[in-house]
């Protein structure tokens, strides 16, 4: 068990740190959260800079145009970019972390050549059309239909919780092509161009007041059969090949950010005198211990992934359960530090507290995560 | 960076598990409970011969010469087996108290409660008390844990154990992690076997989710314990190298490192205590009525976890130590 970084890893970190120090002051100001075209331009502009500097697709395999970095190098990249306050992956999220790796793993040579380079360069943005109004936790129950008509699929249905739908060029779409087959075996993965006729995007307002995602209505949208990745009715397997947290690096930036928030909270509590309340002080101490342990768990999962040659570990669900709970606790504690000021939306932590309410729901609710942990890791039987 | 255990470390852990399974299985555990014999002298000597107590003693002094990372793996196994006796105190006494390293002496410590004492465990079984000149007089107290006899010391002040507090807390945390992992196994096994409403109770989400929560607590605590062991060991090694010709910057860096290690150990103890106690509680709940019986082992895990939670560093002390470390890093140096 060793937590020291190798010479090569330290050099990688030093080079990255120097580059970030040079490039970050040159970046334009962050656009307002409701300025979607501005956000897209900001996020893709950052991706282009990463590409030019050789940091794009760090964790992608070499033959997909990536850098073939080790999980530890990826960990260092995410840690350092967050520490330096670099832009978040933002609009590039689906392209870099799900659709891209899926195409890299399952696409044909032509599909890889068409779709992967624009993601790495920040030229094209992807969104994800998975969830539906009646298919959330039970994703495989999705009903959006695709019917073959010549060289096209004709797609009708609706998708929900689609982030970046307003500004995306492509949508990785799961559709039902085999209505008679068992639900996991009648699904197909398609790349849908977002400018195709028949697509209506309706933004959804979150409880935080912002429009972070949208509903997407599909009315006889024609998607070329050539845009299918994998075989017809094999889309469930194609999708599951790529899990965003397979290398243990899914929440690296977030944990670093939480630790920084905690330090700011401690400074604020000391300045206001709230620190003298032993109940609150002990709660902050406990959170410091928990986030320290979550950082160590990240290093543990990354080491496990590195040893197994990048094969998905089982740590993702365990980590997400602990992390999402701790992060909600963090912002509830921030509200205690603020006192009545926590009711003011002018306070940054109040907005963050509202956003944090999604952590136990998004990307698999805590209840679904516990089912996964109990059945796949602990081997408990499935219920009837 | 490779935080996973090395092959040697995995082999060591497997070897200890095998030794304890053969020498202190369930029958031995229940015989000890029924017989009220907390410390088996013969087993103690066997543990000594196997290097349990001399594990971290340098080879030049007749020890095994391993470090804290190996020690936490070994103590995790002892916690899993519910091995009784003042394991941590005797391990800490190796090299300082004659016979401790070899397991021919049983050494206890004033490690209970916030400042240590006046309750002390295994006093009647002990040959020495860590840091004390002799064995103090004490009155027996009926103990909640059948395998942790307690005395209330009636004469002589408690011996100062501050020099041992960090290592003591870390090794106790490792025992807690082993217990937390074991109660998880017991709960999962029972949930898979016990049928109600025509199916194993483990098929019900209410039971599944209890078990999943147990795994999360145990894994987070285990990683915290391993990380604290690795950072404490690295700090020790750095201390050894920087002993001569230290300048002011070097001293400040060393103090910061020591504070960081103290924080990691406090977090490890806090999370491991919670994992052991809460996992035992949930294991008891999964066992239903059987969990409330003397016959099921789960109460033994819970009671021992309660004892260990009071040893070396309590939850209140750990949280205050972590708050102090948060304050230090927030106002001065960057957190790691």
Interface residues (C-beta under 8 A of the other chain):
Chain A: X1 X2 X3 X4 X5 X6 X9 X72 X259 X262 X263 X264 X266 X267 X270 X275 X278 X281 X282 X283 X284 X285 X286 X288 X289 X290 X292 X293 X294 X295 X296 X297 X299 X300 X302 X303 X304 X306 X307 X315 X318 X321 X322 X367 X369 X370 X371 X373 X374 X375 X377 X378 X379 X380 X381 X382 X383 X384
Chain B: X1 X2 X3 X4 X5 X6 X9 X69 X184 X188 X191 X192 X199 X200 X202 X203 X204 X205 X207 X208 X209 X211 X212 X213 X215 X216 X219 X220 X221 X223 X224 X226 X227 X229 X230 X231 X234 X263 X264 X266 X267 X268 X270 X271 X316 X318 X319 X320 X321 X322 X323 X324 X325 X326 X327 X329 X330 X331 X335 X336
